[in-house]
Amino acid sequence: MRHHKFSLFLIALIIFVGVIIDMPLTNLFSISIPKLPGINRSFNLTLPFGGSVIFLNYSKFKFIKIFQFREGLDLAGGTSITLSADMKNIAITDRDNALNAAKTVISNRINLLGVSEPTIQTAKDGSDYRLIVDLPGVGNQEALSVIGSTAELSFWESGIASNSGILPVGMIQVLGNTAELTNLTGKDLKSASVTYDSNTGQPQVNLIFNNSGTQKFANLTTKNIKKPIAIVLDNQVIEAPVVQQPILTGNAVITGNFTQDTANNLAIELQAGTLPVPLHVLSEQTIGATLGQNSLNESIFAGLVGFIIVAIFMIALYKKSGVIATVALIIYTIMALAIFKMIPITLTLSGIAGFILSVGMAVDANILIFERTKEELRRGRNHEQAQSLGFSRAWSSIRDSNISTLITCLILFRFGEGIVKGFALTLAIGVGVSMFSAIFVTRTLLNLFNK
């Protein structure tokens, strides 16, 4: 019984936190409390996943919540920018690679903005090379400041602390507590390409330096044997190979547990530093929501109608257990929406569809449990035994069906683009929460209230 009470307390806590996160209000409450002796300073706490703030100042306790849903391009609109790549100094055979390298750099920079589900396309018409970038919920000036500069490739080694300000992200973790920027840059790198080990056939990345780079790289590798050298693009560590021996010829190979894709991506990122393509803004415009608020309202209304119909069905068929399942479904919805805000996930209509689909799967788990329980009751078990056996025998079916769905979500997320990824992510989170809801929440409520 004590275990059930603790589980109920945990569920109540989850509901409270979830409701706080889900509520649209910004300033939730301010409560007056007695002044505490000896406390003469304010206390501030910033929580992760959205910047909620707890503020304590003498006799005032204030909670300010700023969690917000992030809407996609189809619901909130955003910015569309068309960039022209200047290829006049790039060899014709290298231009496609240069454009893909520029696309990779811009994608990495957009990720730093925290923008989810951007659309970045390459376009080619004769000698005209372009990048078309659509960013949901981002203003023109913010977008231009992020994608407007040229990629910069640099190399860092272990050494004295840098005097150049903040070290690149990840540099301290890669090289320890100190790091030193070298004079070797992307201008010294002639090419980067994928090759294969002649003995194992394993993909690797081959670097070829120009004349000035050969001497610099020889000096760098000679003084850093058995130490890592971090390769940094746009202040992001993309690789940190350990030097095995001095490399004096200007021809180096980066080995590791590469797949064809990871080796190719690394080569493209390195090429971004060796093939800097000047990008010029051809056009920029604010684009409206492709579907808009009406479509969102209609989808939410459809979801509510579906929820009500499912609740009526569950209550009519399973009576008291159906009421408990409906309560568990409400708790599931609160939890899932809170997670969407906390991550945060960019919501598109396809993502909302994935979430609504996961609601149906949560109901499916409850139906399996209830039917197994009814079977045990028909066999003469008492209520407590029937519930316990019903859960244990339904679990394997719930587990296998949800795992198969999660595998599908993983495939869609890995190989899909844009809204397909959003659908896969919301469905996967919904499935995970539904498993928790069915096995923990429903079971706890049944044990306490369905005696």
N, C-alpha and C positions, 0 to 999 in steps of 0.2 A: 504493500500500500504506500509506503514511503517513497518507493521508486516511482510509482504512478504520480504522486504529488509533485515530485521533482520534475518529471516529464511535463506535467501540466504547467508548472511554473515556467519551464523553458519555452513552451509553446506560447504562453502569455507574453513573455519577453520578446519573442520573435514577432508576434503581432504588433506589440507596442512600437518596436524599432521600425518595422515595416511601414506602419501607418504614418509615423513621423516622417519617414523618407518619402512616402508616396504623396503626402499632402502637398497641395500647391502653394500653401502659405510660406512667406519668407520669414517673418518674425513670429515665431509660434507662441512664446509666452515669456512673461517677465514676472517673477514671484518675489515678493518682499519677505526676507527672513531676518531674524534677529542679528544684530551686529555681533560678530564673534570677537572675544577679547584677544588681543595680540595680533590680529590680522589687519595689516595696514597696506596691503598691496593687492592689485588685481591679478586674476588668474585667467589665462587664455589657453584654450586647447583647440587646435585645428585637427579635425579628424580626416582620415584619408578618403579617397573616392568622392570628392565633390566639395571639400572645403567647409563643412559644417563647423561652427564655432561655439564653444561654451565659454561664457564670460562671467566671471565672479568678481564683484567689486563691492566690498563691505557688505551691505545689506541687500544687494540686488543679485538675483540669479537670472540670467537671460540666456535663452537658447535661440540661435539664429540659424535657420536651415536654408541652404542655397542649392540643394540638389535639383537638377532640371533634366527633363527628357531631352535627348539630342535627336533632332529630326533630320531626315535625309533630304536629298535634293528634290524628291517628288512631293514632299510635304512642306518643306520650309524654303525652297529656293536656295540661291547662293550666288556664286560668281563663276563666270565662264571667261577664260583667257586663251587667246590664240597666239602662239609664239612662232616666230620664223627663225629657223636655224641657219646661220651664215656659214655656208660650206666652201667658201672660196679658197680657204687655205687647207682644206681637207682633201686628200686624194679620193678620186671617185670610188675606188674599191673599198674605202674605209667609211664612206658616208653613212651607210645603213647602220654600221656598228656605232658610229658617233652619235646618231640620232637615238639609238636604243640606250646608249650610255647616258645621254642627257635626260632621257625619260627616267632612268634608274635614279639619277641624282635628284631630280625634282620629286619623285615619289618618296625618297628618303626624307627630303626636307618637309614635305607635306605631313609625313608621319610624325615629325617632331612637333607640328602644330596641334597634333591630337585630332586631326580631321579624319573621320572614318568614312569609308566607302567613297573615296574620290574617283573620278573617271579621268584617266589620262590616256589619250590616244595619239598615235603617230599618223601623219598623213604625208603622202608623197605625190607630187604632180610634176613630172619631168625633173627639172633641177630645183624645184621648190620643195623644201622639207619643213614640216610644221609639227608642232605639238599643240594639242587641244586639251586644256585642263579645266575640268568642271569640279568645283568645290562646294559642298553643301554648307550653308550657314557661315560663310566667310566673306568679309568685305573685300572690295577691290584692292585697297591699299595694303591690307594685311597680306593678301595673296601675292601681290607684286613684290613686297619686301622679302617674302620667303623664296620665291622662285626666280628672282631677277639676277642674282649674282652668279659668277662663274665658279665651277667646281675647283676645289683646291686639294691636291694630294700632297701629303707630307709624311715623314718618317720620324719616329721617336725612339730613343734608346734609354736604357737605364743610365742614371747619372745624377747630377746635381739638380736641385729643384729649379723649375723653370721660372724665369723672371718676367715671362710674357703675360702673366695674369692667370686666369683660370685654365687649368689643363683640360684637354679634350675629354669628353665623357668616356668613362671606362679606362682612362689612361692609368690612373693610380692603381686600379685593380689589376691591370695587366702587368705593370712594371714595378709594382711595390709602392713605396711612399714617395719616390722621386722619379722624375722623368726629364729628359732634355730633348729639345727639338733639334734635329740635325739640319745640315745645309742641303740635304738630298730631298728633292721635290718631284712632283709629277713632270716637270719640264725635263728632268734627266732620264725619264723612262721612255724608251722608244716604242715598246709594245708589250702587251700581256695577252697570252693565249692559252687555250687548254691543250695539253699534250697528255701522253699516256706512258706510264712506266713500262719499259721494254720487258721487264721480268714478270711483273704481276698484272699488267694491264690496267692498273689503278689510275683514275684521272688525277692530274696535277696541273698546276698553273705555272707556266713558263714566263719569266721576266727577262726582257732584253733592254739594257741601258745604252744610252748614247755614249759618246766619248767622255764627256765631262762626268756623266753619271757613273761610268765604269770605275773611274778613279775614286770618286766619292764613296761608292758602294764597297769597293775593296777596302778602303780605310775603315768604313763602318763595321764591316763583318770581321775584320782582323781584330778589332778591339772589343768585340762583343761575342766571342765564341762561348757557346752554351748559355747565352742570354737571349731574351726575346727582343725583337725589334717590331714595334707596332706600326702598322700601315694605317694611316688615318685619312679619311675622305670627308670633307665638310665637318671636321671636328668629331667624327664618329669612327671608332676603331672597327675596321672591317676584317682585320686579320692581325695576328701577332705571332709569326713564326719564330722558332728558336734557331739561332745560327749554329750549324753543326761544324762548319769549317770556313776558313777565309775563302771568299769568292772573288777572284782577281780578273776574270775574263769579261765581266759585265753580263753574263748569262746565268741566271739563277732559277731554281725550281722550288716552288712551295708545295710541299707534300702534306698529306693528312688524310683523314677519313672522308675524302670528297666523294660525292656522287657526281654524275654528269651535270646535273642541274646546279649543284652548289659550286662546282669548279667553274662552270660557265658564268654564273652570277658574279663570282669573285673577279673573273677576268673582265667582265663588263664594268664592274665598279672601278677596277684599276684603270681601265681604258678611259673612264670618265675624267681621270686626272691627266691622262696623256693626250686625250683628244678634246680639249676644251672647245666647245662650240658656242660662239656668241649667240645669244638669244635676244631677239627683238620683239617687242609687243606689237602685234598687228592690230588686235582689237581686245577690248575688255568690256564686259557688260554684266549688269546684275540681272539674273534670270529668276523669273517667278517660279512658284511651285508648279510642277508639271501635273499634279493631281489636285493638290490644295486641301483646304480645310473641310470642304463638303465631303470629299472622298474619305477623309479621316473620320469625320462624324458618322458617316454611313457605316464604315467598318466597325467602329466602336458600338454603334447601335445593333448591328448584326451580331456582334459578339455577345452583347447583353441579352438579346433575344434567345440566342442559342444557349446561353448559360441558364436562363430561366426555364427553358423547355427541358434541359437536362435535369435541373433540380426537381422539377415537377415529376419527371419520369422516375427519378431515383426514389423520391419520397413515396410515390404511389406504389412502386414495386417492392421496396424494402422497408417501408414504414419508418420506425425509429432509427434503424441503421442508415436509411436514406437521408434522414435529416442530418445525422452525424457526417455522412459523406459530403453533403452539401456544405456544411460548415468547414470541413477540411478543404473543400475546393475553393472556398472564399479565402482561407488562409494561404492556400497555394498561390492564388492570384496576387495577394498582397506581397508575398515573398518574391515571386517572379518579377513583378513590376519594380520592387525595391532594388533587386539585383540589376535590372536593366538601367536604373538610374545611377547606381553606384559604380558600374564598370567604367564609363557609361557606354551603352550600345546605341548606335545610330538607328533610329526607328524609321523604317520605310513601310509601305503598305505590305510588301512581301514579308518583312520581318514580323509585322502584326499578324499576318496569316499564319506564320510559323508558330507564334505564341498561342493563337486560338486553337490550332491543331493540337498543340501539346495539352491543352485543357481537356480535349477529348480523350487523350491517352491517359490522363490522370483519372478520369471517370472509368476508363476501361480497367485500370488496376483495381479500383474499388469493387467493380462488378465481379471480377475474378475472385477476390477475397470473399465477398458475400456468398457467391455461389458455392465455393468450397466449404464455407461454414454451414450452409444449409444442407449440404450433402452429409456432413458429419452429424448434424442434428437428426437427420433422418435415420442414421445408423444407431441412434440411441445414446450418443454422447451428451453429457451435460453442457450447459451453455459455455462455461469457461473452457472446457476441453475442446469444444467445437470451434471456438474462436481461435484458440492457439493452433490447432491443427489446420484450420482454414487458412491462416496466414502462412504457415510454414509450407503448405502444399501449393499455395498460389504463388509463392515467392519465385520459384524456378521459372514459371511462365512469364511473370512480370519482368524478371531479370533478363531473360533471353530476348523477349520482344523489344525491351528498351535498349539493350546493347546493340541489337541489329539496327535500330533506328539511329543510335549514336554513331555507329560505323558509317551509315549513309550520310549523316550530317558531316562527319569528318571528311569524307570524300568530296562532298559538295563544297565544303569550306576550303579544302586544299586546292581543288582544281577549278572552282567556280570563280566568277568575277562579280563585283558590285553587289547588286541586290540579291543574287544567289547566295553569296556569303552571308548576307544579313539574315536571310531566311534560315540558313543552316545554323547560324549561331543562336538565334532566338529559339529555334526548335530544340537544339541541344540543351540549352539552359532550362527550357521548360520541361523537357523529359527528365533531366537530373533532379529538378525540384519536385516533379510529380512523383518520382520514386521515393523521395524523402517524405513527401506528404502522405502517400499511401501507406508506407511501412511504419513510419513513426507517428505522424499526427493522427491518422485515422485509427491506428491501433490503440494509441493512448486514450483517445476519446471513447472508443468502444469499450475499453476495459473499465473506464470510470463511469460511463453513463448508460451503458447498454447491458446492465446486469439482468 
